[in-house]
Amino acid sequence: MSIRVRPIGDDEMMTFIKCQWKFYKGDKNWVAPLVSERKKLLSTTKNPFWKHAKRQMFLAERNGEIVGRIAAITNDNHNKRFQDRVGFFGFFECENHQDTANNLFEAAHKWLTAQGMDTVRGPVNPSMNDEAALLVDGFNEPPVILTTYNPPYYAALIEDAGYAKAKDMFAYRLKHETYQSDKLKRLQGVVRERYGITIREINLKNAEQLKNDATAIKEIYNAAWYNNWGMVAFTDEEFEALVEDLKPVADPKLIYFAELHGKPVGFMLALPDVNRAMIANRSGSLLGALWCLLTKRKAVDLCRIIVMGVLPEYQRLGIDAVMYYEINERSRAKYTQGGEASWIAEDNEAMNKALTKTMNATLYKTYRIYERKIA
């Protein structure tokens, strides 16, 4: 039977969102996304990302049945930052059939070519500052908060459609009983004493202080990560929206600054892995999510280190060691199963070495960003 791929508009956004469920029937490790969160993410009026980006959603159908989906995405801020013509694909779901995948990619490629793009990269949902990359190794556990999950066969579908690896990113598992090496303990102590480094938690209850803290985090992040592969700075609106989205699940003990003479020079952002409770919310409803968070709070016994940043001019002082030591101390009692540190680029030698040698972390998942030329 022939496959029909058609572009869709916002009037079919719910169909685009909800069709994801059919590809994960019976998968015990899949965590259903919140439908309301996906609507906001894709909304060109509610998500400030779309002020400098465009997207076209596609559905693949056979005899009226949806068998795949994809979104083609352009990001003007990315193209200005890197002076390239890279477009993106995201929100990819597909049956295990190469013709279906090929047709989806062909439709996305045609749209991106019409937008002036000559290269496609993905998956990103919808950017590298959101959920990104395909899981290619480590399918035996559910995903942690804000990470992706997919059937193992997706890698073959993407590669057989002409894509090759652009970059691998790693996820490491950290355990309290092996985390705190003597080297880390000594180093952070020396740094604190030598430079007078102090730690201050973010204030989530004082609106004015939170606004100032969020601004400080954004400025440190945009400066510290500027040279990272594929990194595009958050706009003010994007970061404000991110803060509002994370507030309901944030634990202030896991978000803190390293300060030098009262000046924030570094920050740590870790979040409770609420996926460990939300996995029971198979419908993706907001009411179901609230029920899971209320009744399954004890299941949230792991946290994810999402990002740590130090201003470039202070990066050689060892401040990162203070923040990594601190996260173990702050999470030990409540998050008894330890944590995950992700994503770490495969060529980030300093970070990969620190995790494996200093913090005794175990590499347990690998994610991949793919790329191919289209013109």
N, C-alpha and C positions, 0 to 999 in steps of 0.2 A: 504494500500500500504506500502511496506517495506521501511525503511529508510536506506540510504547508507551514511556512514561517511567515508570520505577519507582524507588522509594527502595531503597537497598541498605544492608546492615549491614557490620560489619567482616569477616564471613566471606567477603565478596566484594571485599575491599579490593584484592587482587592483580589481580582482573579489572579493577577501576577504574584501577589504575596501568598495567597492561600494555596496555590498549586504546589508550593514547596513541600507540603505535608505528604503528598503521594510518594515522594522519593525516599521517605524515611520510615515507611510503615514497618514495624517490627524491629527497628534499630534501637536497642536499649540504651545506646550511648548518645543518641541525638537529643539535644536540648532545643525545644521549640522556641523560636523568637517570639517576642511580644508583638502581636499584630499591630497594636497602636504605635509601638516604637518603629516598626518597619514603615508604616504610613508616614510618620514624621520624617524618617530618614529619606524617603523618596519624594517627599513633598517639595515642590519648587517654591512654595511660599513660606513653609515653616522651617526648612533647613537652609541656613545661610550659605552653605557650600554651593548651592545652585545659583548663587548670584554671580559666580565666576566660572560656572561649569554648566554643561548641558548633558542631557541623557535621552536615549531612545530605548524603550523597552520592546522586547519581541517575545512572542509565544510561538512554540512549535506545536502543531496539531496533526493528528492522524485520525481520520474519520470523526472529527469533532472532539477527540479526546486530547487533552494537553499532555505532551510527552517531553517538553523541555521549555526552558526560558533563558533569556540572557538580556543584559542591558549594555549598550554601547555608551561610553562616557568620554567627554572631553573636559579637560581641566585647564582653563586659561592660565591660572596661576602657576601650574606646573610648567607649561610651555614657556611662559615668560622667565621663570626661574632657571630653566635648563637650556633655553633657546633651542628647543627641539620641536618635533611634530608627533609626539607620542600621544596616542589615545589609549583608552582602557576598556576592558570588559569586566563585568561584575554580575553578581546575583545569578551565577550560572548554576542551573540544575538541569539534569538530562537523564533520560533512560539510557540503559547500557546498549546503545546502538550508534555506531560511528556515523552513519548517514544523517541521523538526527543532529548530532553534534556538529557535523560539517555544515549542515544547512543553517544552523544557528550562527555559527561563526561567520559564514559567508554573508549573512544578512547584516551582522554587526560590522564586518569589514567594509561593506559597501557604504554604509551610513558614515563610518569614520573617514573613509576616503573622500566622501563628499564634503566632509568638514575640514579637509586639508591635511589629515593625518597620514603618515607614512609608516608608522610602527604601532603595534598594539601590545599592551602589557596588562597582566592580570593574573588571577582575579583580585579586584579591589571592590569593596562594597560601601561607599563608592570611591574611597580614596585611601592612600596609605596612612592617613590619620584616623581611619575607621577600621573595621574588621577587614583584614587583607590576607592574601596568600592561600594556597591550597594545601591541605594536610596531605602529606605523602608518606609519612611514617609515624606510627604511634596511634593506631586505631582502637586499641584495647581499653581506652578510658574516655569518658565524656570530656568535651572541651571545657576549659575554665572560662571565666567571665571575659567577654569581648574577644574571644578567639574563634577561629572557624572550625568547622567539622564537615566532612563530606564522605560519600562512599569511596572506597579505594579505587574503583575503576575510573573515576574522573580523570586521574593523571593520564591514563592511556588515551582517553577521548581527546584530551587537550593536546597531547604530544602527537597523536596521529592526525590532528588537524593542522600540523605544521609548526607547533610551538616548541621552543626549547627553553631550558632553564636560564633565567636571568639572574636570580639570586635565591639562595636557600637561607632560611632563618630558623633558629633553633629555640626550643623550649627546654629548660632545665628544671629538674625537680630538686627542691631543697628540703632537708630534714633537720630539725632542731638538734638532734643528738649528734650529728656529724658536721653541722654548719660552722660552729665557732672554733676555728683553728687557732692555735697559739699565735701564729703569725698575724692573723687579723686582729686578735685581741691586743697584741703588743703595738701594732701599727696605729690603730685608732687611738690608743691611749697617748702615744707620742704626739700625734697630730693635734689632739685636743689641748694637750699641755703646751705645745710649742706655739700654736697660733691662737689659742683661746677660742676654739670653735665651740659654739653652743647650739643646741637643738631646740626648735620651737614648733609645736604642732600648729596646723592650720586651724583657724577659727570658723566653724561652720554655722555658729549661732548668731554672731554679730555681722549684720549685713555689710556694714561699711568696711570692717576688717577683712571679711571674706573677699570683697571686691578688690581690696589692696593686695591681699595674698594671691588671688587669682591672676592679677596683673603681673606680680613678681614671678609666678610660676611660668606664665606665658613668655615673659621676657627672657628668663633663664633657658627655657626649653628652646625657643627660636634661635638663641645664640649658641647654645651648647650643641644642638643637633644640626646646625646649618650645613655642615659638610657631609652629613650622612647621605647615603645613597637613596635617591628618590624623595628626600625630605623637602616638603613645602611648608612654609610657616603658616600657622593658624592666623586667620584674620581675627580682629577683635570680636566680631559677631560670632564667628565659629567657636571661639574659646568660651565666650559667655554662654553659648548654648550647651557646650560640653559640660561646663560646671553645673548648670541646672540639671542636666541629665544624670550626672554622677552623684549629686547630693543625696538622693534617697537611699543609695546603697553604700555611701562612703563611711568609713570609720576614721575619725580624725586622728587616732593614734597611728594610723598607717600613712598619713600624709603630713610631711613635716619639712621644715627648712633647716639647712645648716647655715648658721650665721657667723659672720666675722665682724666683731665690734658692732653688733646690731644690724649689720647689712646682710640680707639674704644673698648667699653666693652659690647655693645649691639646694636642690629639693629632691625628695623621694615621693613617688606616687604609687601606692599599692592599694588594692581593693579586695574586700572579702569575695571569695568565689561563691557568689549567690547561685551560680548554676547548680551547685550541689543540692540546693532546695528546689530550684526552678525546674529541674529535670522532671519533676512530677506533674508539672503544668503542661500536659501534652496538647492542650487546645491553643495555647498562646494567648489566652484571655487575660485582661488586666485583673479581673476579679480573682481568677485562678492564681495569678502571680502573688497577689496580696495574701491570699490564703496560705500559699506555700511558705512565704516569708514569715508569716505569723506562727504557723504550726510546725515548721521544719527548721527553725532557727538553729537548733543544735547540729544539724547536718552541715552547716557552713563552718567547717573546721580547717579550711585551707585559704590562703590568700595568694593573689597574683601580683608580683612586682611588675608594673607596667612600664614605668619610665623613671630614670634617675638622670638628673642633669646638674652640671657644675659650670659656672661661667668660665669661658676659655682662659681668662687671665689667672684663674685660681685652680686650674685642672692638675697642676703638678705638685700640689701641696698634700695630697693624700686625703682630701676631704671625702672622697667617695668611700674610703674605708670606714670612716666614722658613720656614714649613712647606712652602709651595709651591715655593720655591727649592730646599729640601732634597730634595724627592722627585725632582726632575730629576737632582740630583747623585748620589743613591743608586741610581737605576735605570738610569742611562746605560750602564754597562758591560754589565750582564746582560740588560736588557730593551731591546734595540737598536731595536725598532719603536715605542718610546714607550709611550703609555698611553691609557686612556679615563677620562674624568671623568664620572660619572653616578651617580644621576639628579639633574638640576638643574631645579627647578621653573621653569616659564616666567615666573612673576612674581617670581623671585628676581633682581631687577635687578642688585644688587651683584655676585653671583657670575657671572651671565652676562656682565656687562661685564668683570669681571676675567679671565675665561677668554678672551674674544675680543680684548680690547685689550691686556692685560698679558702673557698667556701664549700669544697667537697661536693659540688652539685653533680647530678647525673643527667646526661643528655637523654631525653626520653621521647621527644617529638620533633619532627622536621616539617617545616612549611616551605612552600615554593612559590615564587613569582615567576610567571612565564612571559615570554616575549616572542614576537615574530614580525617580520617585515610584511607590509601589505602593498607597497608601491616601490 
